[in-house]
Amino acid sequence: MKRIYEKLLEQPGAILAGFALFGTIALALAFDLTKDQIAANERAATLSRLNALVDHQTYDNDLLADTVDLPAAEFGSADKVTVYRARKQGVPVAALFTVTAPDGYSGRIRLIVGVNADQTLAGVRVLGHKETPGLGDKIEVEKSDWMLGFNGKSLQNPTDTGWAVRKDGGEFDQFTGATITPRAIVKAVKNTLAWSQQHFSTLFKQEAKP
């Protein structure tokens, strides 16, 4: 009788273990079946962001395959810098740099900075941030047109002193009650332009990362 009772007590544990095993197998199968689609979706999302800065008709190479990684320190970036290179019949069209401003008001701000071959800005977009909603998040183009103010700018337009927010004597607006975030972005964009102006031609000669 005691043995029967013990077996009954053991059964719920066995059943739970069976369900756990089944769940693990089902999860693994689901991941295996969807991983290719997830990867395709991520590629499409990345390409869409890049094409918002560089028209897909202006280049003919595989933008997502033609990339290099650069040291963060060369840009004052908080993370390594990945560069997507756009070419037309082998001729450089633009470089799109993913840089991370380390000094936003609420921490790091991930950006993509597009630089045309003539060293003018194709544009700047935010990839990620933790800025205050309704204040610092005006760096998003969906919330404000502030980012569009970088379009067409270069190191000569404005001049060196102009590459700062108005509060610091520059030409870029800051947000009411929020200066740190715009200041961090202006600095990151300027650093990227400065690097690009010195290394643009050699950048396109580097081997693409595997």
PyMOL commands that place a pseudoatom at each C-alpha (Angstrom):
pseudoatom trace, name=CA, resn=MET, resi=1, chain=A, elem=C, hetatm=0, pos=[0.000, 0.000, 0.000]
pseudoatom trace, name=CA, resn=LYS, resi=2, chain=A, elem=C, hetatm=0, pos=[2.830, 2.333, 0.937]
pseudoatom trace, name=CA, resn=ARG, resi=3, chain=A, elem=C, hetatm=0, pos=[4.592, 1.633, -2.365]
pseudoatom trace, name=CA, resn=ILE, resi=4, chain=A, elem=C, hetatm=0, pos=[1.444, 2.438, -4.358]
pseudoatom trace, name=CA, resn=TYR, resi=5, chain=A, elem=C, hetatm=0, pos=[1.102, 5.722, -2.473]
pseudoatom trace, name=CA, resn=GLU, resi=6, chain=A, elem=C, hetatm=0, pos=[4.725, 6.627, -3.220]
pseudoatom trace, name=CA, resn=LYS, resi=7, chain=A, elem=C, hetatm=0, pos=[4.229, 5.908, -6.920]
pseudoatom trace, name=CA, resn=LEU, resi=8, chain=A, elem=C, hetatm=0, pos=[1.216, 8.212, -6.994]
pseudoatom trace, name=CA, resn=LEU, resi=9, chain=A, elem=C, hetatm=0, pos=[3.318, 10.950, -5.422]
pseudoatom trace, name=CA, resn=GLU, resi=10, chain=A, elem=C, hetatm=0, pos=[6.057, 10.436, -8.005]
pseudoatom trace, name=CA, resn=GLN, resi=11, chain=A, elem=C, hetatm=0, pos=[3.716, 10.731, -11.003]
pseudoatom trace, name=CA, resn=PRO, resi=12, chain=A, elem=C, hetatm=0, pos=[3.003, 14.498, -10.818]
pseudoatom trace, name=CA, resn=GLY, resi=13, chain=A, elem=C, hetatm=0, pos=[6.756, 15.146, -10.861]
pseudoatom trace, name=CA, resn=ALA, resi=14, chain=A, elem=C, hetatm=0, pos=[7.171, 12.937, -13.884]
pseudoatom trace, name=CA, resn=ILE, resi=15, chain=A, elem=C, hetatm=0, pos=[4.277, 14.650, -15.637]
pseudoatom trace, name=CA, resn=LEU, resi=16, chain=A, elem=C, hetatm=0, pos=[5.737, 18.098, -14.912]
pseudoatom trace, name=CA, resn=ALA, resi=17, chain=A, elem=C, hetatm=0, pos=[9.134, 16.978, -16.189]
pseudoatom trace, name=CA, resn=GLY, resi=18, chain=A, elem=C, hetatm=0, pos=[7.467, 15.694, -19.343]
pseudoatom trace, name=CA, resn=PHE, resi=19, chain=A, elem=C, hetatm=0, pos=[5.695, 19.007, -19.936]
pseudoatom trace, name=CA, resn=ALA, resi=20, chain=A, elem=C, hetatm=0, pos=[8.956, 20.897, -19.360]
pseudoatom trace, name=CA, resn=LEU, resi=21, chain=A, elem=C, hetatm=0, pos=[10.761, 18.703, -21.872]
pseudoatom trace, name=CA, resn=PHE, resi=22, chain=A, elem=C, hetatm=0, pos=[7.966, 19.084, -24.408]
pseudoatom trace, name=CA, resn=GLY, resi=23, chain=A, elem=C, hetatm=0, pos=[7.990, 22.864, -23.949]
pseudoatom trace, name=CA, resn=THR, resi=24, chain=A, elem=C, hetatm=0, pos=[11.750, 23.050, -24.452]
pseudoatom trace, name=CA, resn=ILE, resi=25, chain=A, elem=C, hetatm=0, pos=[11.568, 20.985, -27.637]
pseudoatom trace, name=CA, resn=ALA, resi=26, chain=A, elem=C, hetatm=0, pos=[8.645, 23.040, -28.980]
pseudoatom trace, name=CA, resn=LEU, resi=27, chain=A, elem=C, hetatm=0, pos=[10.491, 26.298, -28.270]
pseudoatom trace, name=CA, resn=ALA, resi=28, chain=A, elem=C, hetatm=0, pos=[13.626, 25.048, -30.015]
pseudoatom trace, name=CA, resn=LEU, resi=29, chain=A, elem=C, hetatm=0, pos=[11.619, 23.962, -33.056]
pseudoatom trace, name=CA, resn=ALA, resi=30, chain=A, elem=C, hetatm=0, pos=[9.782, 27.291, -33.196]
pseudoatom trace, name=CA, resn=PHE, resi=31, chain=A, elem=C, hetatm=0, pos=[13.072, 29.190, -33.076]
pseudoatom trace, name=CA, resn=ASP, resi=32, chain=A, elem=C, hetatm=0, pos=[14.584, 27.018, -35.796]
pseudoatom trace, name=CA, resn=LEU, resi=33, chain=A, elem=C, hetatm=0, pos=[11.559, 27.545, -38.035]
pseudoatom trace, name=CA, resn=THR, resi=34, chain=A, elem=C, hetatm=0, pos=[11.447, 31.331, -37.568]
pseudoatom trace, name=CA, resn=LYS, resi=35, chain=A, elem=C, hetatm=0, pos=[15.130, 32.316, -37.300]
pseudoatom trace, name=CA, resn=ASP, resi=36, chain=A, elem=C, hetatm=0, pos=[15.516, 32.856, -41.063]
pseudoatom trace, name=CA, resn=GLN, resi=37, chain=A, elem=C, hetatm=0, pos=[12.422, 35.055, -41.175]
pseudoatom trace, name=CA, resn=ILE, resi=38, chain=A, elem=C, hetatm=0, pos=[13.594, 37.024, -38.139]
pseudoatom trace, name=CA, resn=ALA, resi=39, chain=A, elem=C, hetatm=0, pos=[16.983, 37.578, -39.781]
pseudoatom trace, name=CA, resn=ALA, resi=40, chain=A, elem=C, hetatm=0, pos=[15.281, 38.678, -43.020]
pseudoatom trace, name=CA, resn=ASN, resi=41, chain=A, elem=C, hetatm=0, pos=[13.073, 41.115, -41.098]
pseudoatom trace, name=CA, resn=GLU, resi=42, chain=A, elem=C, hetatm=0, pos=[16.096, 42.580, -39.303]
pseudoatom trace, name=CA, resn=ARG, resi=43, chain=A, elem=C, hetatm=0, pos=[17.925, 43.034, -42.611]
pseudoatom trace, name=CA, resn=ALA, resi=44, chain=A, elem=C, hetatm=0, pos=[14.889, 44.734, -44.145]
pseudoatom trace, name=CA, resn=ALA, resi=45, chain=A, elem=C, hetatm=0, pos=[14.563, 47.084, -41.160]
pseudoatom trace, name=CA, resn=THR, resi=46, chain=A, elem=C, hetatm=0, pos=[18.253, 48.016, -41.293]
pseudoatom trace, name=CA, resn=LEU, resi=47, chain=A, elem=C, hetatm=0, pos=[18.133, 48.604, -45.045]
pseudoatom trace, name=CA, resn=SER, resi=48, chain=A, elem=C, hetatm=0, pos=[15.052, 50.792, -44.651]
pseudoatom trace, name=CA, resn=ARG, resi=49, chain=A, elem=C, hetatm=0, pos=[16.891, 52.984, -42.146]
pseudoatom trace, name=CA, resn=LEU, resi=50, chain=A, elem=C, hetatm=0, pos=[19.901, 53.297, -44.435]
pseudoatom trace, name=CA, resn=ASN, resi=51, chain=A, elem=C, hetatm=0, pos=[17.770, 54.091, -47.476]
pseudoatom trace, name=CA, resn=ALA, resi=52, chain=A, elem=C, hetatm=0, pos=[16.120, 56.909, -45.552]
pseudoatom trace, name=CA, resn=LEU, resi=53, chain=A, elem=C, hetatm=0, pos=[19.486, 58.662, -45.837]
pseudoatom trace, name=CA, resn=VAL, resi=54, chain=A, elem=C, hetatm=0, pos=[20.801, 57.362, -49.169]
pseudoatom trace, name=CA, resn=ASP, resi=55, chain=A, elem=C, hetatm=0, pos=[18.336, 56.687, -51.979]
pseudoatom trace, name=CA, resn=HIS, resi=56, chain=A, elem=C, hetatm=0, pos=[18.576, 53.064, -53.105]
pseudoatom trace, name=CA, resn=GLN, resi=57, chain=A, elem=C, hetatm=0, pos=[18.672, 54.246, -56.736]
pseudoatom trace, name=CA, resn=THR, resi=58, chain=A, elem=C, hetatm=0, pos=[21.989, 56.033, -56.160]
pseudoatom trace, name=CA, resn=TYR, resi=59, chain=A, elem=C, hetatm=0, pos=[23.971, 52.845, -55.451]
pseudoatom trace, name=CA, resn=ASP, resi=60, chain=A, elem=C, hetatm=0, pos=[24.118, 49.342, -56.937]
pseudoatom trace, name=CA, resn=ASN, resi=61, chain=A, elem=C, hetatm=0, pos=[26.074, 47.269, -54.384]
pseudoatom trace, name=CA, resn=ASP, resi=62, chain=A, elem=C, hetatm=0, pos=[24.789, 45.193, -51.466]
pseudoatom trace, name=CA, resn=LEU, resi=63, chain=A, elem=C, hetatm=0, pos=[24.866, 47.812, -48.728]
pseudoatom trace, name=CA, resn=LEU, resi=64, chain=A, elem=C, hetatm=0, pos=[24.478, 45.296, -45.906]
pseudoatom trace, name=CA, resn=ALA, resi=65, chain=A, elem=C, hetatm=0, pos=[27.392, 43.180, -47.133]
pseudoatom trace, name=CA, resn=ASP, resi=66, chain=A, elem=C, hetatm=0, pos=[29.786, 46.042, -47.885]
pseudoatom trace, name=CA, resn=THR, resi=67, chain=A, elem=C, hetatm=0, pos=[30.679, 46.971, -44.298]
pseudoatom trace, name=CA, resn=VAL, resi=68, chain=A, elem=C, hetatm=0, pos=[33.715, 47.563, -42.104]
pseudoatom trace, name=CA, resn=ASP, resi=69, chain=A, elem=C, hetatm=0, pos=[34.136, 48.020, -38.354]
pseudoatom trace, name=CA, resn=LEU, resi=70, chain=A, elem=C, hetatm=0, pos=[36.243, 50.889, -37.027]
pseudoatom trace, name=CA, resn=PRO, resi=71, chain=A, elem=C, hetatm=0, pos=[37.647, 51.611, -33.541]
pseudoatom trace, name=CA, resn=ALA, resi=72, chain=A, elem=C, hetatm=0, pos=[35.308, 53.606, -31.320]
pseudoatom trace, name=CA, resn=ALA, resi=73, chain=A, elem=C, hetatm=0, pos=[38.122, 55.806, -30.011]
pseudoatom trace, name=CA, resn=GLU, resi=74, chain=A, elem=C, hetatm=0, pos=[38.712, 57.354, -33.436]
pseudoatom trace, name=CA, resn=PHE, resi=75, chain=A, elem=C, hetatm=0, pos=[35.216, 58.880, -33.287]
pseudoatom trace, name=CA, resn=GLY, resi=76, chain=A, elem=C, hetatm=0, pos=[34.812, 59.467, -29.556]
pseudoatom trace, name=CA, resn=SER, resi=77, chain=A, elem=C, hetatm=0, pos=[32.077, 56.822, -29.798]
pseudoatom trace, name=CA, resn=ALA, resi=78, chain=A, elem=C, hetatm=0, pos=[30.949, 54.665, -26.883]
pseudoatom trace, name=CA, resn=ASP, resi=79, chain=A, elem=C, hetatm=0, pos=[30.824, 51.574, -29.133]
pseudoatom trace, name=CA, resn=LYS, resi=80, chain=A, elem=C, hetatm=0, pos=[32.645, 50.328, -32.203]
pseudoatom trace, name=CA, resn=VAL, resi=81, chain=A, elem=C, hetatm=0, pos=[31.620, 52.058, -35.407]
pseudoatom trace, name=CA, resn=THR, resi=82, chain=A, elem=C, hetatm=0, pos=[30.157, 49.991, -38.223]
pseudoatom trace, name=CA, resn=VAL, resi=83, chain=A, elem=C, hetatm=0, pos=[30.247, 51.628, -41.653]
pseudoatom trace, name=CA, resn=TYR, resi=84, chain=A, elem=C, hetatm=0, pos=[27.937, 50.724, -44.549]
pseudoatom trace, name=CA, resn=ARG, resi=85, chain=A, elem=C, hetatm=0, pos=[29.494, 51.713, -47.884]
pseudoatom trace, name=CA, resn=ALA, resi=86, chain=A, elem=C, hetatm=0, pos=[27.367, 52.695, -50.885]
pseudoatom trace, name=CA, resn=ARG, resi=87, chain=A, elem=C, hetatm=0, pos=[28.890, 52.447, -54.379]
pseudoatom trace, name=CA, resn=LYS, resi=88, chain=A, elem=C, hetatm=0, pos=[27.714, 52.945, -57.944]
pseudoatom trace, name=CA, resn=GLN, resi=89, chain=A, elem=C, hetatm=0, pos=[29.662, 50.862, -60.493]
pseudoatom trace, name=CA, resn=GLY, resi=90, chain=A, elem=C, hetatm=0, pos=[32.462, 50.681, -57.940]
pseudoatom trace, name=CA, resn=VAL, resi=91, chain=A, elem=C, hetatm=0, pos=[32.614, 54.438, -57.351]
pseudoatom trace, name=CA, resn=PRO, resi=92, chain=A, elem=C, hetatm=0, pos=[32.027, 55.588, -53.724]
pseudoatom trace, name=CA, resn=VAL, resi=93, chain=A, elem=C, hetatm=0, pos=[28.676, 57.286, -53.247]
pseudoatom trace, name=CA, resn=ALA, resi=94, chain=A, elem=C, hetatm=0, pos=[28.276, 57.561, -49.487]
pseudoatom trace, name=CA, resn=ALA, resi=95, chain=A, elem=C, hetatm=0, pos=[29.329, 56.066, -46.168]
pseudoatom trace, name=CA, resn=LEU, resi=96, chain=A, elem=C, hetatm=0, pos=[26.868, 55.491, -43.348]
pseudoatom trace, name=CA, resn=PHE, resi=97, chain=A, elem=C, hetatm=0, pos=[28.445, 55.405, -39.899]
pseudoatom trace, name=CA, resn=THR, resi=98, chain=A, elem=C, hetatm=0, pos=[26.761, 53.925, -36.822]
pseudoatom trace, name=CA, resn=VAL, resi=99, chain=A, elem=C, hetatm=0, pos=[28.225, 55.944, -33.954]
pseudoatom trace, name=CA, resn=THR, resi=100, chain=A, elem=C, hetatm=0, pos=[27.232, 56.148, -30.303]
pseudoatom trace, name=CA, resn=ALA, resi=101, chain=A, elem=C, hetatm=0, pos=[27.304, 59.511, -28.538]
pseudoatom trace, name=CA, resn=PRO, resi=102, chain=A, elem=C, hetatm=0, pos=[28.340, 58.649, -24.964]
pseudoatom trace, name=CA, resn=ASP, resi=103, chain=A, elem=C, hetatm=0, pos=[27.143, 61.836, -23.316]
pseudoatom trace, name=CA, resn=GLY, resi=104, chain=A, elem=C, hetatm=0, pos=[23.403, 62.225, -23.863]
pseudoatom trace, name=CA, resn=TYR, resi=105, chain=A, elem=C, hetatm=0, pos=[21.382, 63.523, -20.927]
pseudoatom trace, name=CA, resn=SER, resi=106, chain=A, elem=C, hetatm=0, pos=[20.087, 60.030, -20.132]
pseudoatom trace, name=CA, resn=GLY, resi=107, chain=A, elem=C, hetatm=0, pos=[23.053, 58.067, -21.431]
pseudoatom trace, name=CA, resn=ARG, resi=108, chain=A, elem=C, hetatm=0, pos=[24.197, 56.748, -24.783]
pseudoatom trace, name=CA, resn=ILE, resi=109, chain=A, elem=C, hetatm=0, pos=[22.554, 57.803, -28.041]
pseudoatom trace, name=CA, resn=ARG, resi=110, chain=A, elem=C, hetatm=0, pos=[23.015, 55.490, -31.028]
pseudoatom trace, name=CA, resn=LEU, resi=111, chain=A, elem=C, hetatm=0, pos=[23.109, 57.329, -34.344]
pseudoatom trace, name=CA, resn=ILE, resi=112, chain=A, elem=C, hetatm=0, pos=[23.539, 56.649, -38.006]
pseudoatom trace, name=CA, resn=VAL, resi=113, chain=A, elem=C, hetatm=0, pos=[25.397, 59.431, -39.784]
pseudoatom trace, name=CA, resn=GLY, resi=114, chain=A, elem=C, hetatm=0, pos=[25.342, 59.442, -43.582]
pseudoatom trace, name=CA, resn=VAL, resi=115, chain=A, elem=C, hetatm=0, pos=[28.204, 61.206, -45.364]
pseudoatom trace, name=CA, resn=ASN, resi=116, chain=A, elem=C, hetatm=0, pos=[28.156, 61.739, -49.121]
pseudoatom trace, name=CA, resn=ALA, resi=117, chain=A, elem=C, hetatm=0, pos=[31.289, 61.412, -51.259]
pseudoatom trace, name=CA, resn=ASP, resi=118, chain=A, elem=C, hetatm=0, pos=[31.504, 65.218, -51.470]
pseudoatom trace, name=CA, resn=GLN, resi=119, chain=A, elem=C, hetatm=0, pos=[31.654, 65.270, -47.629]
pseudoatom trace, name=CA, resn=THR, resi=120, chain=A, elem=C, hetatm=0, pos=[28.226, 66.765, -47.127]
pseudoatom trace, name=CA, resn=LEU, resi=121, chain=A, elem=C, hetatm=0, pos=[25.806, 65.093, -44.777]
pseudoatom trace, name=CA, resn=ALA, resi=122, chain=A, elem=C, hetatm=0, pos=[23.228, 62.812, -46.339]
pseudoatom trace, name=CA, resn=GLY, resi=123, chain=A, elem=C, hetatm=0, pos=[21.435, 62.978, -43.008]
pseudoatom trace, name=CA, resn=VAL, resi=124, chain=A, elem=C, hetatm=0, pos=[21.409, 61.792, -39.412]
pseudoatom trace, name=CA, resn=ARG, resi=125, chain=A, elem=C, hetatm=0, pos=[18.962, 59.474, -37.640]
pseudoatom trace, name=CA, resn=VAL, resi=126, chain=A, elem=C, hetatm=0, pos=[18.630, 58.050, -34.141]
pseudoatom trace, name=CA, resn=LEU, resi=127, chain=A, elem=C, hetatm=0, pos=[18.858, 54.275, -33.791]
pseudoatom trace, name=CA, resn=GLY, resi=128, chain=A, elem=C, hetatm=0, pos=[18.341, 54.143, -30.033]
pseudoatom trace, name=CA, resn=HIS, resi=129, chain=A, elem=C, hetatm=0, pos=[18.247, 56.339, -26.922]
pseudoatom trace, name=CA, resn=LYS, resi=130, chain=A, elem=C, hetatm=0, pos=[16.841, 56.679, -23.408]
pseudoatom trace, name=CA, resn=GLU, resi=131, chain=A, elem=C, hetatm=0, pos=[16.040, 60.379, -23.481]
pseudoatom trace, name=CA, resn=THR, resi=132, chain=A, elem=C, hetatm=0, pos=[13.076, 61.885, -21.633]
pseudoatom trace, name=CA, resn=PRO, resi=133, chain=A, elem=C, hetatm=0, pos=[9.763, 61.553, -23.518]
pseudoatom trace, name=CA, resn=GLY, resi=134, chain=A, elem=C, hetatm=0, pos=[8.417, 64.933, -24.570]
pseudoatom trace, name=CA, resn=LEU, resi=135, chain=A, elem=C, hetatm=0, pos=[11.790, 66.609, -24.106]
pseudoatom trace, name=CA, resn=GLY, resi=136, chain=A, elem=C, hetatm=0, pos=[14.979, 64.851, -25.218]
pseudoatom trace, name=CA, resn=ASP, resi=137, chain=A, elem=C, hetatm=0, pos=[13.130, 62.515, -27.566]
pseudoatom trace, name=CA, resn=LYS, resi=138, chain=A, elem=C, hetatm=0, pos=[12.695, 65.397, -30.012]
pseudoatom trace, name=CA, resn=ILE, resi=139, chain=A, elem=C, hetatm=0, pos=[15.814, 63.976, -31.621]
pseudoatom trace, name=CA, resn=GLU, resi=140, chain=A, elem=C, hetatm=0, pos=[13.486, 61.453, -33.284]
pseudoatom trace, name=CA, resn=VAL, resi=141, chain=A, elem=C, hetatm=0, pos=[12.264, 62.593, -36.708]
pseudoatom trace, name=CA, resn=GLU, resi=142, chain=A, elem=C, hetatm=0, pos=[8.803, 61.299, -35.805]
pseudoatom trace, name=CA, resn=LYS, resi=143, chain=A, elem=C, hetatm=0, pos=[8.650, 63.821, -32.937]
pseudoatom trace, name=CA, resn=SER, resi=144, chain=A, elem=C, hetatm=0, pos=[10.485, 66.817, -34.407]
pseudoatom trace, name=CA, resn=ASP, resi=145, chain=A, elem=C, hetatm=0, pos=[12.281, 68.009, -37.543]
pseudoatom trace, name=CA, resn=TRP, resi=146, chain=A, elem=C, hetatm=0, pos=[15.389, 68.971, -35.536]
pseudoatom trace, name=CA, resn=MET, resi=147, chain=A, elem=C, hetatm=0, pos=[17.481, 66.152, -37.008]
pseudoatom trace, name=CA, resn=LEU, resi=148, chain=A, elem=C, hetatm=0, pos=[16.697, 67.311, -40.529]
pseudoatom trace, name=CA, resn=GLY, resi=149, chain=A, elem=C, hetatm=0, pos=[18.762, 70.418, -39.815]
pseudoatom trace, name=CA, resn=PHE, resi=150, chain=A, elem=C, hetatm=0, pos=[21.904, 68.369, -40.446]
pseudoatom trace, name=CA, resn=ASN, resi=151, chain=A, elem=C, hetatm=0, pos=[20.969, 67.606, -44.065]
pseudoatom trace, name=CA, resn=GLY, resi=152, chain=A, elem=C, hetatm=0, pos=[23.524, 69.037, -46.481]
pseudoatom trace, name=CA, resn=LYS, resi=153, chain=A, elem=C, hetatm=0, pos=[25.822, 70.369, -43.760]
pseudoatom trace, name=CA, resn=SER, resi=154, chain=A, elem=C, hetatm=0, pos=[29.604, 69.919, -43.901]
pseudoatom trace, name=CA, resn=LEU, resi=155, chain=A, elem=C, hetatm=0, pos=[32.681, 70.967, -41.951]
pseudoatom trace, name=CA, resn=GLN, resi=156, chain=A, elem=C, hetatm=0, pos=[32.704, 74.139, -44.048]
pseudoatom trace, name=CA, resn=ASN, resi=157, chain=A, elem=C, hetatm=0, pos=[28.985, 74.787, -43.596]
pseudoatom trace, name=CA, resn=PRO, resi=158, chain=A, elem=C, hetatm=0, pos=[28.897, 75.860, -40.856]
pseudoatom trace, name=CA, resn=THR, resi=159, chain=A, elem=C, hetatm=0, pos=[32.477, 76.740, -39.990]
pseudoatom trace, name=CA, resn=ASP, resi=160, chain=A, elem=C, hetatm=0, pos=[34.216, 75.192, -36.994]
pseudoatom trace, name=CA, resn=THR, resi=161, chain=A, elem=C, hetatm=0, pos=[32.750, 77.565, -34.398]
pseudoatom trace, name=CA, resn=GLY, resi=162, chain=A, elem=C, hetatm=0, pos=[29.283, 76.993, -35.819]
pseudoatom trace, name=CA, resn=TRP, resi=163, chain=A, elem=C, hetatm=0, pos=[29.409, 73.287, -34.966]
pseudoatom trace, name=CA, resn=ALA, resi=164, chain=A, elem=C, hetatm=0, pos=[27.819, 73.769, -31.564]
pseudoatom trace, name=CA, resn=VAL, resi=165, chain=A, elem=C, hetatm=0, pos=[24.404, 74.527, -30.099]
pseudoatom trace, name=CA, resn=ARG, resi=166, chain=A, elem=C, hetatm=0, pos=[23.372, 78.184, -29.927]
pseudoatom trace, name=CA, resn=LYS, resi=167, chain=A, elem=C, hetatm=0, pos=[23.883, 78.260, -26.169]
pseudoatom trace, name=CA, resn=ASP, resi=168, chain=A, elem=C, hetatm=0, pos=[27.570, 77.521, -26.832]
pseudoatom trace, name=CA, resn=GLY, resi=169, chain=A, elem=C, hetatm=0, pos=[27.828, 80.080, -29.647]
pseudoatom trace, name=CA, resn=GLY, resi=170, chain=A, elem=C, hetatm=0, pos=[27.051, 77.673, -32.492]
pseudoatom trace, name=CA, resn=GLU, resi=171, chain=A, elem=C, hetatm=0, pos=[24.371, 77.468, -35.177]
pseudoatom trace, name=CA, resn=PHE, resi=172, chain=A, elem=C, hetatm=0, pos=[22.323, 74.476, -34.002]
pseudoatom trace, name=CA, resn=ASP, resi=173, chain=A, elem=C, hetatm=0, pos=[19.182, 74.949, -31.966]
pseudoatom trace, name=CA, resn=GLN, resi=174, chain=A, elem=C, hetatm=0, pos=[18.795, 73.260, -28.608]
pseudoatom trace, name=CA, resn=PHE, resi=175, chain=A, elem=C, hetatm=0, pos=[15.468, 72.173, -27.135]
pseudoatom trace, name=CA, resn=THR, resi=176, chain=A, elem=C, hetatm=0, pos=[13.763, 74.286, -24.517]
pseudoatom trace, name=CA, resn=GLY, resi=177, chain=A, elem=C, hetatm=0, pos=[14.989, 72.888, -21.212]
pseudoatom trace, name=CA, resn=ALA, resi=178, chain=A, elem=C, hetatm=0, pos=[17.266, 70.361, -22.930]
pseudoatom trace, name=CA, resn=THR, resi=179, chain=A, elem=C, hetatm=0, pos=[20.734, 71.329, -24.112]
pseudoatom trace, name=CA, resn=ILE, resi=180, chain=A, elem=C, hetatm=0, pos=[22.870, 68.308, -23.201]
pseudoatom trace, name=CA, resn=THR, resi=181, chain=A, elem=C, hetatm=0, pos=[21.269, 65.939, -25.717]
pseudoatom trace, name=CA, resn=PRO, resi=182, chain=A, elem=C, hetatm=0, pos=[21.544, 68.210, -28.803]
pseudoatom trace, name=CA, resn=ARG, resi=183, chain=A, elem=C, hetatm=0, pos=[25.078, 69.145, -27.741]
pseudoatom trace, name=CA, resn=ALA, resi=184, chain=A, elem=C, hetatm=0, pos=[26.088, 65.460, -27.627]
pseudoatom trace, name=CA, resn=ILE, resi=185, chain=A, elem=C, hetatm=0, pos=[24.650, 64.782, -31.083]
pseudoatom trace, name=CA, resn=VAL, resi=186, chain=A, elem=C, hetatm=0, pos=[26.223, 67.835, -32.723]
pseudoatom trace, name=CA, resn=LYS, resi=187, chain=A, elem=C, hetatm=0, pos=[29.595, 66.763, -31.309]
pseudoatom trace, name=CA, resn=ALA, resi=188, chain=A, elem=C, hetatm=0, pos=[29.185, 63.163, -32.545]
pseudoatom trace, name=CA, resn=VAL, resi=189, chain=A, elem=C, hetatm=0, pos=[28.191, 64.293, -36.039]
pseudoatom trace, name=CA, resn=LYS, resi=190, chain=A, elem=C, hetatm=0, pos=[31.086, 66.739, -36.253]
pseudoatom trace, name=CA, resn=ASN, resi=191, chain=A, elem=C, hetatm=0, pos=[33.547, 64.038, -35.137]
pseudoatom trace, name=CA, resn=THR, resi=192, chain=A, elem=C, hetatm=0, pos=[32.213, 61.719, -37.826]
pseudoatom trace, name=CA, resn=LEU, resi=193, chain=A, elem=C, hetatm=0, pos=[32.557, 64.363, -40.530]
pseudoatom trace, name=CA, resn=ALA, resi=194, chain=A, elem=C, hetatm=0, pos=[36.105, 65.114, -39.392]
pseudoatom trace, name=CA, resn=TRP, resi=195, chain=A, elem=C, hetatm=0, pos=[37.081, 61.435, -39.583]
pseudoatom trace, name=CA, resn=SER, resi=196, chain=A, elem=C, hetatm=0, pos=[35.394, 61.002, -42.960]
pseudoatom trace, name=CA, resn=GLN, resi=197, chain=A, elem=C, hetatm=0, pos=[37.095, 64.016, -44.484]
pseudoatom trace, name=CA, resn=GLN, resi=198, chain=A, elem=C, hetatm=0, pos=[40.503, 62.552, -43.638]
pseudoatom trace, name=CA, resn=HIS, resi=199, chain=A, elem=C, hetatm=0, pos=[39.874, 58.881, -44.432]
pseudoatom trace, name=CA, resn=PHE, resi=200, chain=A, elem=C, hetatm=0, pos=[37.001, 58.620, -46.939]
pseudoatom trace, name=CA, resn=SER, resi=201, chain=A, elem=C, hetatm=0, pos=[39.026, 57.353, -49.897]
pseudoatom trace, name=CA, resn=THR, resi=202, chain=A, elem=C, hetatm=0, pos=[40.977, 54.779, -47.888]
pseudoatom trace, name=CA, resn=LEU, resi=203, chain=A, elem=C, hetatm=0, pos=[37.771, 53.656, -46.158]
pseudoatom trace, name=CA, resn=PHE, resi=204, chain=A, elem=C, hetatm=0, pos=[36.468, 52.308, -49.457]
pseudoatom trace, name=CA, resn=LYS, resi=205, chain=A, elem=C, hetatm=0, pos=[39.657, 50.319, -50.061]
pseudoatom trace, name=CA, resn=GLN, resi=206, chain=A, elem=C, hetatm=0, pos=[39.354, 48.276, -46.868]
pseudoatom trace, name=CA, resn=GLU, resi=207, chain=A, elem=C, hetatm=0, pos=[38.232, 44.659, -47.019]
pseudoatom trace, name=CA, resn=ALA, resi=208, chain=A, elem=C, hetatm=0, pos=[34.588, 44.126, -46.118]
pseudoatom trace, name=CA, resn=LYS, resi=209, chain=A, elem=C, hetatm=0, pos=[34.127, 42.251, -42.876]
pseudoatom trace, name=CA, resn=PRO, resi=210, chain=A, elem=C, hetatm=0, pos=[33.058, 38.596, -43.340]
for i in range(1, 210): cmd.bond("trace and resi %d" % i, "trace and resi %d" % (i + 1))
show_as sticks, trace
zoom trace
